[in-house]
Amino acid sequence: MIRIIIHGCSGKMGQAVVAVASASPDIQIVAGVDAAPPPGKVSFPVFPSLAACALAADVLIDFSSPKALPALLEAASGRSLPLIVATTGHTPEDKDLVAKYAKRLPIFVSANMSLGINLVKELIQQAAAVLGESFDIEIVEKHHNLKKDSPSGTALLLADALNEVFLNSRKYVHGRHTASELRDRKEIGIHAVRAGTIVGEHEVLFAGKDEVVEFRHAAYSRSIFASGALQAARYLSGKPPGLYGMKEMITAGSAVTRLYVSEEEALVTLLEVPYDTGKIAAVFQLIARENVSVDMISQTAPVDGRVEISFTLPRGDLAKAQGLLTGFRTEVVREVVKIAVEGPGMETQSGVAARFFQTMAAAGVRIQSVTTSETKIACIIDRADEDRAVAAIKEAFRL
């Protein structure tokens, strides 16, 4: 059972959390905090401030106001109470303060608690990387007529995610009612609509020559945000001090999600290559001119001005490559298998590589070459070890 305190329990989002939490068998609301009384009858005590509440809890969920953040951080820190910050409209100073307190207690921050909108965030980053500079990007957000901050925190979350792909080179333009010049290619347009009872809608528009790509998310009730906040409470409970977010939570169970095996590889190692980037580049230019594709390139640290360079290539191209590399001492291993594991959780979870190597060691598998990225580990092993390695990896990562 996870015990929670809801800060801002009398507001609309606070009431949504109350409703969803009350129907969750693993969640117990021990108290609410709000200067205003709840609009209806509640089954828990409500205090005017967190300082006035002495009841023990596992997680504090804040859906109040960004103005309350400094005092809330201080009070939560004094009680070592894990905190979920679900408010928006924070200043850069607020964000710095959160980072400071995250060294003392676990803090989960998200401008939007919807799992769907955070999936959209990941997808638009992929789209921006593919569509690049040739597409204009506009964001349109729509909310109810009582929402005060503009643009929404979610619109800024999406804009920041896009700008990260462009190395923060884009500028934000909020509406164009006073503009009389052509659109700058380096801008991201952000537009706000405030009308009726719209819970929240966000559209990201990629417009290129004669084609448009759109990503859209619509929230039809506040319960999706409340459900996301409670999922964050489950995730944050028991965590060490640190700053957490939706990405870490979503990928918590996906350290490794896919396993690839290729038996069509050969491993080539060039020995005693001069430690000269130009000469190393020339090697791969020579191979590329003959349309030979290489993979899993690795280089040792220099010793006496020399390095070793290993790479894999299709076994069918091995003879051609060897003919091109007659000026180098080479070692070639034909009977190898490439095994790769991949998962989005690798980027945010520590210890995945250690677990992978421990698994291979326990299975008695020797690794001849390895390369890694943020979300992938690939290695070359003897073909005789393939079945044993695959079985061990499947068991260790529950694939």
C-alpha positions as CSV (number, residue, x, y, z in Angstrom):
1,M,0.0,0.0,0.0
2,I,1.4,3.4,-1.0
3,R,0.3,6.3,1.3
4,I,0.0,9.6,-0.4
5,I,-0.7,13.2,0.5
6,I,-2.4,15.4,-2.1
7,H,-1.2,19.0,-2.1
8,G,-3.9,21.1,-3.7
9,C,-6.6,18.5,-3.0
10,S,-9.5,20.9,-3.4
11,G,-8.7,22.0,-6.9
12,K,-10.0,20.3,-10.1
13,M,-6.9,18.2,-10.6
14,G,-6.7,17.5,-6.9
15,Q,-10.2,16.2,-7.0
16,A,-9.4,14.1,-10.0
17,V,-6.5,12.5,-8.1
18,V,-8.8,11.8,-5.2
19,A,-11.3,10.1,-7.4
20,V,-8.8,7.8,-9.1
21,A,-6.8,7.1,-6.0
22,S,-10.0,6.2,-4.1
23,A,-10.7,3.5,-6.7
24,S,-7.1,2.1,-6.6
25,P,-6.6,-0.8,-4.1
26,D,-2.9,-0.1,-3.7
27,I,-3.2,3.6,-2.9
28,Q,-4.2,5.1,0.4
29,I,-4.9,8.9,0.7
30,V,-3.7,9.7,4.2
31,A,-4.3,13.5,4.0
32,G,-5.0,16.5,1.7
33,V,-3.4,19.9,1.9
34,D,-5.3,23.0,0.7
35,A,-6.2,26.5,2.0
36,A,-9.7,26.0,0.6
37,P,-12.1,23.3,1.8
38,P,-12.8,20.4,-0.5
39,P,-16.0,20.9,-2.6
40,G,-17.5,17.7,-1.3
41,K,-17.2,15.2,1.5
42,V,-13.8,13.4,1.7
43,S,-12.6,10.4,3.7
44,F,-9.3,11.9,4.8
45,P,-8.2,15.0,6.9
46,V,-7.4,18.2,5.1
47,F,-4.8,20.6,6.4
48,P,-4.2,24.2,5.5
49,S,-0.5,23.6,4.9
50,L,2.0,20.7,4.7
51,A,3.7,22.0,7.9
52,A,0.4,21.5,9.7
53,C,0.2,17.9,8.6
54,A,2.2,15.5,10.8
55,L,0.8,12.3,9.2
56,A,3.3,9.8,7.7
57,A,3.2,9.2,4.0
58,D,5.3,7.6,1.2
59,V,4.8,10.2,-1.6
60,L,3.5,13.8,-1.8
61,I,1.6,14.7,-5.0
62,D,1.5,18.4,-5.8
63,F,-1.3,19.8,-8.1
64,S,-1.5,23.2,-6.5
65,S,0.2,26.3,-7.8
66,P,3.8,27.0,-9.0
67,K,3.9,29.8,-6.4
68,A,3.8,27.2,-3.6
69,L,6.9,25.3,-4.9
70,P,9.7,26.9,-2.7
71,A,7.8,26.3,0.6
72,L,6.7,22.9,-0.6
73,L,10.3,21.8,-1.4
74,E,11.5,23.0,2.0
75,A,8.7,21.2,3.8
76,A,9.1,17.9,1.9
77,S,12.8,18.0,2.3
78,G,12.5,18.4,6.1
79,R,10.4,15.2,6.2
80,S,12.4,13.4,3.5
81,L,9.1,13.0,1.7
82,P,9.3,12.0,-2.0
83,L,7.6,14.7,-4.1
84,I,5.8,14.7,-7.4
85,V,5.6,18.2,-9.0
86,A,2.7,18.2,-11.4
87,T,2.3,22.0,-11.7
88,T,3.4,24.1,-14.7
89,G,4.5,27.7,-15.2
90,H,7.8,27.3,-13.4
91,T,10.6,29.9,-13.8
92,P,14.2,29.0,-14.5
93,E,14.9,29.8,-10.8
94,D,12.2,27.3,-9.8
95,K,13.8,24.6,-11.9
96,D,17.2,25.3,-10.3
97,L,15.6,25.1,-6.9
98,V,14.1,21.7,-7.8
99,A,17.5,20.4,-9.0
100,K,19.0,21.6,-5.7
101,Y,16.5,19.8,-3.5
102,A,16.7,16.7,-5.7
103,K,20.1,16.1,-4.2
104,R,18.3,15.5,-0.8
105,L,15.1,13.7,-1.8
106,P,13.5,12.0,-4.8
107,I,11.6,14.5,-6.9
108,F,9.5,13.6,-10.0
109,V,8.7,16.5,-12.3
110,S,6.6,16.5,-15.5
111,A,4.7,19.3,-17.2
112,N,2.2,16.6,-18.3
113,M,1.3,13.4,-16.5
114,S,-0.3,11.8,-19.5
115,L,1.5,8.7,-20.8
116,G,0.1,9.5,-24.3
117,I,1.6,13.0,-24.5
118,N,5.0,11.7,-23.4
119,L,4.9,9.1,-26.2
120,V,4.1,12.0,-28.6
121,K,7.2,13.8,-27.2
122,E,9.4,10.8,-28.2
123,L,7.7,10.5,-31.6
124,I,8.1,14.2,-32.6
125,Q,11.8,14.0,-31.7
126,Q,12.2,11.1,-34.2
127,A,10.2,13.1,-36.8
128,A,12.4,16.2,-36.3
129,A,15.5,14.1,-36.7
130,V,14.2,12.7,-40.0
131,L,12.5,15.7,-41.5
132,G,15.2,18.1,-40.3
133,E,15.6,21.6,-41.7
134,S,13.3,21.2,-44.6
135,F,10.0,21.3,-42.6
136,D,8.5,24.2,-40.6
137,I,7.3,23.3,-37.1
138,E,4.2,24.8,-35.4
139,I,2.6,23.8,-32.1
140,V,-1.0,24.6,-31.3
141,E,-2.4,24.0,-27.8
142,K,-6.0,24.3,-26.7
143,H,-7.3,24.5,-23.1
144,H,-10.4,25.6,-21.2
145,N,-11.1,29.3,-20.6
146,L,-10.1,29.2,-17.0
147,K,-6.4,28.3,-17.7
148,K,-4.1,31.1,-16.7
149,D,-0.7,30.3,-18.0
150,S,0.0,30.6,-21.8
151,P,1.5,28.8,-23.5
152,S,0.8,25.6,-21.6
153,G,3.6,23.8,-19.9
154,T,3.0,20.9,-22.2
155,A,3.5,23.0,-25.3
156,L,6.8,24.2,-23.9
157,L,7.7,20.6,-23.0
158,L,7.1,19.6,-26.7
159,A,8.9,22.6,-28.0
160,D,11.9,21.9,-25.8
161,A,12.0,18.3,-26.9
162,L,12.1,19.4,-30.6
163,N,14.7,22.1,-29.9
164,E,16.9,19.5,-28.3
165,V,17.1,17.7,-31.6
166,F,18.2,20.9,-33.2
167,L,20.9,21.5,-30.5
168,N,18.8,24.4,-29.1
169,S,19.2,26.4,-32.2
170,R,15.5,27.2,-32.7
171,K,13.7,30.2,-31.3
172,Y,10.1,30.2,-30.1
173,V,7.6,32.6,-31.6
174,H,4.3,32.9,-29.6
175,G,1.7,34.0,-32.1
176,R,2.2,36.4,-35.0
177,H,-0.4,39.1,-34.6
178,T,2.2,41.9,-34.8
179,A,4.6,40.2,-37.3
180,S,4.8,41.6,-40.8
181,E,7.9,39.7,-42.1
182,L,8.4,36.2,-43.5
183,R,8.6,33.3,-41.2
184,D,12.1,32.5,-40.0
185,R,13.3,29.0,-40.9
186,K,14.8,28.7,-37.4
187,E,11.7,29.2,-35.4
188,I,9.1,27.0,-33.7
189,G,5.7,28.6,-33.7
190,I,3.6,28.2,-30.5
191,H,-0.1,29.2,-30.5
192,A,-2.6,29.1,-27.6
193,V,-6.4,28.7,-27.6
194,R,-8.5,29.3,-24.5
195,A,-12.1,28.3,-24.9
196,G,-15.0,26.5,-23.3
197,T,-14.2,23.4,-21.2
198,I,-11.4,21.9,-23.4
199,V,-9.4,19.7,-21.1
200,G,-6.3,19.8,-23.2
201,E,-5.3,19.3,-26.8
202,H,-1.9,19.6,-28.4
203,E,-0.9,19.4,-32.1
204,V,2.5,19.4,-33.6
205,L,2.6,20.3,-37.2
206,F,5.5,19.5,-39.6
207,A,4.9,21.4,-42.9
208,G,7.2,20.8,-45.8
209,K,6.9,21.2,-49.6
210,D,3.5,19.7,-50.7
211,E,3.2,17.6,-47.6
212,V,2.2,17.9,-43.9
213,V,2.8,15.5,-41.0
214,E,0.7,16.0,-37.8
215,F,0.9,14.6,-34.3
216,R,-2.1,15.2,-32.1
217,H,-3.0,14.4,-28.6
218,A,-6.4,15.1,-27.0
219,A,-7.3,14.7,-23.3
220,Y,-11.0,14.1,-22.7
221,S,-10.8,14.1,-18.9
222,R,-8.5,15.0,-16.1
223,S,-8.4,11.4,-14.9
224,I,-5.6,10.6,-17.4
225,F,-3.4,13.0,-15.6
226,A,-4.4,11.7,-12.2
227,S,-3.7,8.2,-13.3
228,G,-0.3,9.2,-14.5
229,A,0.4,11.0,-11.2
230,L,-0.5,7.8,-9.3
231,Q,1.7,5.7,-11.6
232,A,4.5,8.2,-10.8
233,A,3.8,7.7,-7.1
234,R,4.2,4.0,-7.4
235,Y,7.4,4.5,-9.4
236,L,8.9,7.1,-7.0
237,S,8.2,5.3,-3.7
238,G,11.4,3.9,-2.3
239,K,13.7,5.6,-4.9
240,P,16.9,7.3,-3.8
241,P,17.3,11.1,-4.0
242,G,17.4,12.4,-7.5
243,L,15.5,14.1,-10.3
244,Y,13.0,11.8,-12.1
245,G,10.6,12.2,-15.0
246,M,8.2,10.4,-17.3
247,K,10.9,9.1,-19.5
248,E,12.6,7.2,-16.6
249,M,9.2,5.9,-15.5
250,I,8.0,4.8,-18.9
251,T,11.3,3.0,-19.7
252,A,11.8,1.5,-16.2
253,G,10.7,-1.9,-17.3
254,S,12.2,-1.8,-20.8
255,A,16.0,-2.0,-20.2
256,V,16.2,-4.6,-23.0
257,T,13.3,-5.3,-25.2
258,R,14.8,-6.8,-28.4
259,L,17.5,-9.4,-29.2
260,Y,19.1,-9.6,-32.6
261,V,21.3,-12.4,-33.9
262,S,23.3,-12.4,-37.2
263,E,25.3,-15.3,-38.5
264,E,26.5,-13.5,-41.6
265,E,29.3,-11.5,-40.1
266,A,33.1,-11.7,-40.2
267,L,35.4,-9.9,-37.8
268,V,38.5,-8.1,-39.2
269,T,41.2,-6.5,-37.0
270,L,43.9,-4.2,-38.4
271,L,47.0,-4.4,-36.3
272,E,49.6,-1.7,-35.6
273,V,47.7,1.0,-37.5
274,P,49.4,4.4,-37.2
275,Y,47.6,6.6,-34.7
276,D,46.6,9.2,-37.3
277,T,43.0,10.1,-37.9
278,G,43.6,10.9,-41.5
279,K,45.2,7.5,-42.2
280,I,42.4,5.7,-40.4
281,A,39.8,7.7,-42.4
282,A,41.6,6.6,-45.6
283,V,41.1,2.9,-44.7
284,F,37.4,3.3,-44.5
285,Q,37.2,5.5,-47.6
286,L,39.0,2.7,-49.5
287,I,36.5,0.1,-48.3
288,A,33.5,2.4,-49.0
289,R,34.6,3.0,-52.6
290,E,34.2,-0.7,-53.2
291,N,30.6,-0.7,-51.7
292,V,31.6,-2.8,-48.7
293,S,29.5,-2.0,-45.6
294,V,31.2,-2.2,-42.2
295,D,29.7,-2.3,-38.7
296,M,30.7,-2.4,-35.1
297,I,33.9,-0.3,-35.5
298,S,36.1,-0.2,-32.4
299,Q,39.5,1.2,-31.7
300,T,42.0,0.5,-28.9
301,A,43.8,3.2,-27.0
302,P,47.1,4.2,-28.7
303,V,50.3,2.4,-27.6
304,D,53.6,3.7,-28.9
305,G,51.7,5.6,-31.6
306,R,49.8,2.6,-32.9
307,V,46.2,1.3,-32.5
308,E,44.2,-1.7,-33.4
309,I,41.0,-1.2,-35.3
310,S,38.3,-3.9,-35.4
311,F,35.1,-4.0,-37.5
312,T,32.6,-6.4,-38.8
313,L,31.4,-6.8,-42.4
314,P,29.3,-9.3,-44.4
315,R,31.2,-12.5,-44.8
316,G,30.5,-12.5,-48.5
317,D,32.5,-9.2,-48.8
318,L,35.5,-10.6,-46.8
319,A,37.6,-11.6,-49.8
320,K,37.1,-8.2,-51.4
321,A,38.0,-6.3,-48.2
322,Q,41.1,-8.4,-47.7
323,G,42.3,-7.5,-51.2
324,L,42.0,-3.9,-50.3
325,L,43.8,-4.1,-47.0
326,T,47.0,-5.9,-48.2
327,G,49.1,-3.0,-46.7
328,F,48.0,-3.9,-43.2
329,R,48.6,-6.8,-40.8
330,T,45.2,-8.3,-40.3
331,E,43.5,-10.9,-38.2
332,V,40.3,-12.4,-39.5
333,V,37.7,-14.5,-37.7
334,R,35.1,-16.0,-39.9
335,E,33.1,-18.3,-37.6
336,V,31.5,-15.6,-35.5
337,V,28.0,-14.4,-34.6
338,K,26.9,-10.9,-33.8
339,I,24.5,-10.6,-30.9
340,A,22.8,-7.3,-30.1
341,V,20.4,-6.3,-27.4
342,E,18.4,-3.1,-27.5
343,G,15.9,-1.2,-25.3
344,P,14.9,2.4,-24.6
345,G,15.4,1.9,-20.9
346,M,19.2,1.6,-21.4
347,E,19.4,5.4,-21.8
348,T,18.0,6.0,-18.3
349,Q,19.0,2.9,-16.3
350,S,22.4,2.2,-14.9
351,G,23.8,-1.3,-14.7
352,V,22.5,-2.7,-17.9
353,A,26.0,-3.2,-19.4
354,A,27.2,-4.8,-16.2
355,R,24.2,-7.2,-16.2
356,F,24.9,-8.1,-19.9
357,F,28.6,-8.9,-19.3
358,Q,27.8,-10.8,-16.1
359,T,25.3,-12.9,-18.0
360,M,27.7,-13.7,-20.8
361,A,30.5,-14.6,-18.2
362,A,28.2,-16.8,-16.3
363,A,27.3,-18.7,-19.5
364,G,31.0,-19.1,-20.3
365,V,30.8,-17.0,-23.4
366,R,33.9,-15.0,-24.5
367,I,33.3,-11.6,-26.2
368,Q,35.7,-10.8,-29.0
369,S,34.5,-7.3,-29.8
370,V,31.8,-5.0,-28.5
371,T,30.3,-1.6,-29.3
372,T,27.6,0.3,-27.4
373,S,25.2,3.2,-27.9
374,E,22.8,4.8,-25.5
375,T,20.2,2.2,-26.3
376,K,22.1,-0.8,-27.7
377,I,24.9,-3.3,-26.9
378,A,26.3,-5.4,-29.7
379,C,29.1,-8.0,-29.4
380,I,30.9,-10.6,-31.5
381,I,31.2,-14.1,-30.1
382,D,32.3,-17.5,-31.4
383,R,29.6,-19.3,-33.4
384,A,29.9,-22.3,-31.1
385,D,28.7,-20.2,-28.2
386,E,25.6,-18.8,-30.0
387,D,22.9,-21.0,-28.5
388,R,24.3,-20.7,-25.0
389,A,24.5,-16.9,-25.2
390,V,21.0,-16.5,-26.6
391,A,19.4,-18.6,-24.0
392,A,21.3,-16.8,-21.2
393,I,20.3,-13.4,-22.5
394,K,16.7,-14.4,-22.9
395,E,16.5,-15.6,-19.3
396,A,18.4,-12.6,-17.8
397,F,16.3,-10.0,-19.5
398,R,13.0,-12.0,-19.7
399,L,12.8,-11.8,-23.5
